[in-house]
Amino acid sequence: MKNKKYKERYSNKAGKKPIKNKKLINYKWILKITIITFIISLVFSLLSETIIPNVNVLISILLLLIFIGLGILFDIIGVSITVADQKTFNSMAAKNVRGAKLAVKLIKNAEKVSSFCNDVIGDICGIISGSTAASIAIIISNKFNFNFLVVSLIITAFVASTTIGGKAIGKSIAINKSNSIIFKFSSVLSVFYRK
């Protein structure tokens, strides 16, 4: 009995409403993001596996750089969304600035948006970059009669260092220029966004 009174007394300090337990796991979101990840991964893998073996080395390297660049770009957006200042966009939305309302919506759903950008797109680009690098290593070793192991190690090291270095620079930019990045991103996204 004493424990019950103690909990009631101290769980409702300063007349505040009792805190409701939030749902810890959003199974609907997890299922949705898993299906989206599967579809995006399938499309990216299909592009990588069908295009890379049929084009020259320079185009293959260009595609590899695009995959790495996409991973870095979405990592920047994912970090920016978590540190952006919602108040700035609230005042912009009140003045009907294009993209500001969408920016507010993105910031309010920062957990999901960040998960999509960093985990879904970022990880898919990382995986596809790895498979693309392997395809390029095969093409180079066959075409120029180089040792496959050496070529593979060099390309893999290049992909890893470029991705990690790019994301490290990107995180610094994202933290320092988060509002500007989110404003530009939401302005572009607002062209395609439908309520």
C-alpha positions as CSV (number, residue, x, y, z in Angstrom):
1,M,0.0,0.0,0.0
2,K,2.8,2.4,0.9
3,N,4.6,1.7,-2.4
4,K,1.4,2.6,-4.4
5,K,1.1,5.9,-2.5
6,Y,4.8,6.6,-3.0
7,K,4.6,6.0,-6.8
8,E,1.5,8.2,-7.1
9,R,3.0,11.0,-5.1
10,Y,6.3,11.1,-7.0
11,S,5.2,10.2,-10.5
12,N,3.1,13.3,-10.8
13,K,5.5,16.1,-9.7
14,A,4.3,19.7,-10.0
15,G,0.9,18.8,-11.1
16,K,2.1,17.4,-14.4
17,K,0.1,14.7,-16.2
18,P,1.4,11.2,-15.8
19,I,3.8,10.1,-18.5
20,K,2.2,7.7,-20.9
21,N,4.4,4.8,-22.1
22,K,5.3,5.3,-25.7
23,K,5.2,2.2,-28.0
24,L,8.8,1.2,-28.0
25,I,8.8,-0.8,-31.2
26,N,6.9,0.4,-34.3
27,Y,6.4,-2.9,-36.2
28,K,4.5,-1.2,-39.0
29,W,7.4,1.1,-39.7
30,I,9.9,-1.8,-39.5
31,L,7.9,-3.8,-42.0
32,K,7.5,-0.8,-44.3
33,I,11.2,0.1,-44.2
34,T,12.3,-3.6,-44.7
35,I,10.1,-3.8,-47.9
36,I,11.4,-0.4,-49.2
37,T,15.0,-1.5,-48.5
38,F,14.4,-4.8,-50.4
39,I,13.0,-3.0,-53.5
40,I,15.7,-0.3,-53.6
41,S,18.4,-2.9,-53.1
42,L,17.0,-5.0,-55.8
43,V,16.9,-2.1,-58.3
44,F,20.4,-0.9,-57.4
45,S,21.8,-4.5,-57.6
46,L,20.1,-5.1,-60.9
47,L,21.6,-1.9,-62.4
48,S,25.0,-2.8,-61.0
49,E,25.0,-6.4,-62.2
50,T,23.6,-5.7,-65.7
51,I,25.4,-2.5,-66.6
52,I,28.9,-2.9,-65.1
53,P,29.9,-6.1,-67.0
54,N,28.7,-4.6,-70.3
55,V,30.4,-1.2,-70.2
56,N,34.1,-0.1,-70.3
57,V,36.2,0.4,-67.2
58,L,35.8,4.2,-67.1
59,I,32.0,4.1,-67.0
60,S,32.2,1.3,-64.4
61,I,34.4,3.5,-62.2
62,L,32.1,6.5,-62.8
63,L,29.1,4.4,-61.6
64,L,31.1,3.3,-58.6
65,L,31.8,6.9,-57.7
66,I,28.1,7.7,-58.1
67,F,27.2,5.0,-55.6
68,I,29.8,6.2,-53.2
69,G,28.6,9.8,-53.6
70,L,25.0,8.9,-53.1
71,G,25.9,7.1,-49.8
72,I,27.8,10.2,-48.6
73,L,25.1,12.6,-49.7
74,F,22.3,10.7,-47.9
75,D,24.5,10.4,-44.8
76,I,24.9,14.2,-44.8
77,I,21.1,14.6,-45.0
78,G,20.5,12.0,-42.3
79,V,22.8,13.7,-39.9
80,S,21.5,17.2,-40.8
81,I,17.9,16.2,-40.0
82,T,18.8,15.1,-36.5
83,V,20.5,18.4,-35.6
84,A,18.4,20.9,-37.6
85,D,16.6,23.7,-35.7
86,Q,12.8,23.3,-36.1
87,K,12.1,26.9,-34.8
88,T,13.8,28.3,-37.9
89,F,11.6,26.3,-40.2
90,N,8.5,27.1,-38.2
91,S,9.0,30.8,-38.8
92,M,9.7,30.2,-42.5
93,A,6.6,28.0,-42.7
94,A,4.5,30.9,-41.2
95,K,5.8,33.1,-44.1
96,N,4.9,30.4,-46.6
97,V,8.5,29.8,-47.8
98,R,8.5,26.9,-50.2
99,G,9.7,23.7,-48.6
100,A,9.6,25.0,-45.0
101,K,6.5,23.1,-44.0
102,L,8.0,19.9,-45.4
103,A,11.2,20.6,-43.5
104,V,9.2,20.9,-40.3
105,K,7.6,17.5,-41.1
106,L,10.9,15.9,-41.8
107,I,12.4,17.2,-38.6
108,K,9.4,16.0,-36.5
109,N,10.0,12.6,-38.0
110,A,13.8,12.8,-37.7
111,E,14.2,9.3,-36.4
112,K,12.5,7.8,-39.4
113,V,14.1,10.1,-42.0
114,S,17.6,9.6,-40.5
115,S,17.1,5.8,-40.5
116,F,16.0,5.9,-44.1
117,C,18.9,8.1,-45.3
118,N,21.7,6.7,-43.2
119,D,20.7,3.0,-42.9
120,V,18.6,2.3,-45.9
121,I,20.2,4.4,-48.7
122,G,23.7,4.6,-47.0
123,D,24.0,0.8,-46.4
124,I,22.6,-0.1,-49.8
125,C,25.1,2.2,-51.5
126,G,27.9,0.6,-49.4
127,I,26.8,-2.9,-50.4
128,I,26.4,-2.0,-54.1
129,S,29.7,-0.2,-54.0
130,G,31.4,-3.4,-52.8
131,S,29.8,-5.6,-55.5
132,T,30.6,-2.9,-58.2
133,A,34.2,-2.8,-57.0
134,A,34.4,-6.6,-57.3
135,S,33.0,-6.4,-60.9
136,I,35.5,-3.7,-61.8
137,A,38.4,-5.8,-60.3
138,I,37.4,-8.7,-62.5
139,I,37.2,-6.5,-65.6
140,I,40.6,-4.8,-65.0
141,S,42.4,-8.1,-64.1
142,N,41.0,-9.8,-67.2
143,K,41.5,-6.9,-69.6
144,F,45.1,-6.0,-68.5
145,N,46.2,-9.4,-67.2
146,F,46.8,-8.1,-63.7
147,N,46.7,-10.2,-60.6
148,F,43.1,-10.3,-59.4
149,L,43.9,-10.3,-55.7
150,V,46.1,-7.2,-55.9
151,V,43.6,-5.3,-58.1
152,S,40.7,-6.4,-55.8
153,L,42.6,-5.3,-52.6
154,I,43.5,-1.9,-54.1
155,I,39.9,-1.2,-55.3
156,T,38.3,-2.4,-52.1
157,A,40.7,-0.2,-50.1
158,F,39.9,2.8,-52.4
159,V,36.1,2.3,-51.9
160,A,36.4,1.9,-48.1
161,S,38.7,5.0,-47.6
162,T,36.7,7.2,-50.0
163,T,33.4,6.2,-48.3
164,I,34.7,6.7,-44.8
165,G,36.7,9.9,-45.5
166,G,33.7,11.3,-47.4
167,K,31.3,10.5,-44.6
168,A,33.7,12.0,-42.0
169,I,33.8,15.3,-44.0
170,G,30.1,15.1,-44.7
171,K,29.2,14.8,-41.0
172,S,31.2,17.9,-40.1
173,I,29.4,19.8,-42.9
174,A,26.0,18.4,-41.8
175,I,26.5,19.5,-38.2
176,N,27.7,23.0,-39.1
177,K,25.2,23.7,-41.9
178,S,22.3,21.5,-41.0
179,N,19.5,24.2,-41.5
180,S,20.9,25.2,-44.9
181,I,21.2,21.5,-46.1
182,I,17.6,20.6,-44.9
183,F,16.2,23.8,-46.5
184,K,17.7,22.9,-49.9
185,F,16.7,19.2,-49.5
186,S,13.1,20.0,-48.6
187,S,12.9,22.7,-51.4
188,V,13.9,20.0,-53.9
189,L,11.7,17.4,-52.3
190,S,8.7,19.7,-52.2
191,V,8.6,19.7,-56.0
192,F,7.8,16.0,-55.9
193,Y,6.0,15.8,-52.6
194,R,2.2,15.4,-52.6
195,K,0.1,15.4,-49.3
